[in-house]
Amino acid sequence: QVQLGESGGGLVQDGASLRLSCLASGRSFSGYAMGWFRQAPGKEREFVSAIDWNGGKTDYIDSVKGRFTISRDNAKNTVTLQMNRLKPEDTAVYYCAAAMNPFTRAIRKGKVDWWGSGTLVTVAT
């Protein structure tokens, strides 16, 4: 019954920044690991980033380390992905994800209990 809604996608130039936001319903948000996946055209959905239940630990795929930052605000039931120095390779539909498991490794493994509907990020070549 948890619902996730993403926003913030758009069309940007190579090197630009975007901030994606995910708003979650439910009372137990602070107990969930949260994260982001993406699916590029013609490719499988892949893990991008995760944050543990209290924001104390984050995880990223190597290709976005140093460029993307995940954060959460448990008081607002939100998780954010700040994306800097975007590259054409980042073009994808980005999906917010939540796991009842509180740890980032669950998200990384794809053990996701709830998905958002996605927001499209397009980085022009």
Buried (B, 14 or more C-beta within 10 A) or exposed (E): EBEBEBEBBEEBEEEBEBBBBBBBEBEEBBBBBBBBBBBBEEEEBEBBBBBBBEBEEBBBBEEBEEBBBBBBEBEEBBBBBBBBEBBEEBBBBBBBBBBBBBBBBBBBEEBBEBBBEBBEBBBEE
